[in-house]
Amino acid sequence: FGQDKLTALQATGERLVVGSGKGGLSCWCVKRGQKLWQREAAHLRRIMAIRRSLRGQLVTAGEDGCVRVWEELASGPQLRLELPNVVAADLCVAGDRLYAV
C-alpha cells in the first residue's frame, strides 16, 4: 500500500491478511514474503478489523460502516452489511454467527 498505514491484521498459518488506512486489503505468504493478492478498495475508509470464519472466509469491518464477507479468490465480497452511523471497531466470528462491536 505504499505509504499507507496498516490498521488491521489477521494471521492464519502461513498467511497474513492486512488492512490499510485507505481501505485496502492484501494477503501475504509469510514464509516466502510474497504478496498473494490485493484489493485496493475493499472499503471506502480505514479497515478496523479482519477475522477469518470457520469456513475460511474473511470478514472485514471498515470505518465506512460496512461489514463484508470475502472468499479469498473472489473478485468482490460475497456479503455486504451496511451499518448506518455505526463503526465496528472489532469482529467476533462464532460458528455461523458474526458479532460486530
N, C-alpha and C positions, 0 to 999 in steps of 0.2 A: 504494500500500500504506500510505498514511498515514504514521505514524511508524516503520514497519518499515524495517530496513536492507536495502540491496541487497547481495547476496552473490555474484552471478554475472552476467556479461554475454556476449552474443553479437551481433555486428553483421554484417549481411549487406545490402549495397546500401543502400537507404533504410530498412531495418528494424533495430530494436534490440530484442532479447529480453532481459528482465531477470528474475532470480530473487531471492527475498527470504529473509530470515532465518526467516520463519514458514512457508516452503514455497510461497509464491505465485509465479506465473509470469505475465508480461504482455509484450505486443508493442506497440511504438510505431513510428509513421511519423516518422522524424527530420525529414524535410523539412517536414511540416505540424505537428509537435509534437502529434500526435493519437494517443490510445490506440486500437489496433485490436481487441485482445481481452485478456481476463484470466481466469486460473484461480486462484482464491484458495487452493485446497487441492491443488495439483499434487503436493506431497509433504507428509508429516506433520511434517517438520522442515526445517531450512535447506537450500536448494538450493546445492550445492557447485560444479556445473559445468553448462554448457549448450553443446552443439555442434550443428551442422547437418550432416546426412548429404548425400551426393551426390544423393540422391533428393529432397532438400528437406525431409525430416522433421527435427524437433527431437529431440535426445536429451538427457535431463537425468539428473543423478545427485544424490541427496539424502543428507543426513546420517541419514536414516531407513533406510539400507542398501538402497535401491531405485534401479534404473536404469529409466527409462521412455522409450519412443519415441512421439512425438506427430505426428499430422498437424495442421497449424495450425488447420484449420476443424472438426476433430472435437471432440466434447464430452468425450472421455476419451482416455487413452493407448491406442495400438494394442498395445503390448507392455509387460509389466511383469516385470522380472527382480529377484527378491529375492536379496540378498547377505547372509545371516545373519552377524552380528558383523563385517561389513566396511563401511567407509565409503569410497566412491570420492571422492577429492579432485580428480580430473580425468578427462577422457574424451578418447579419440582415435578418430575415425571414419576408417577407411582402406578405401575401396571398400565391400565388403559386410561388413567386419569392424568390430567395436566392441571397444575396449580400455578397461577401467576400471582406474585406478590410484589 
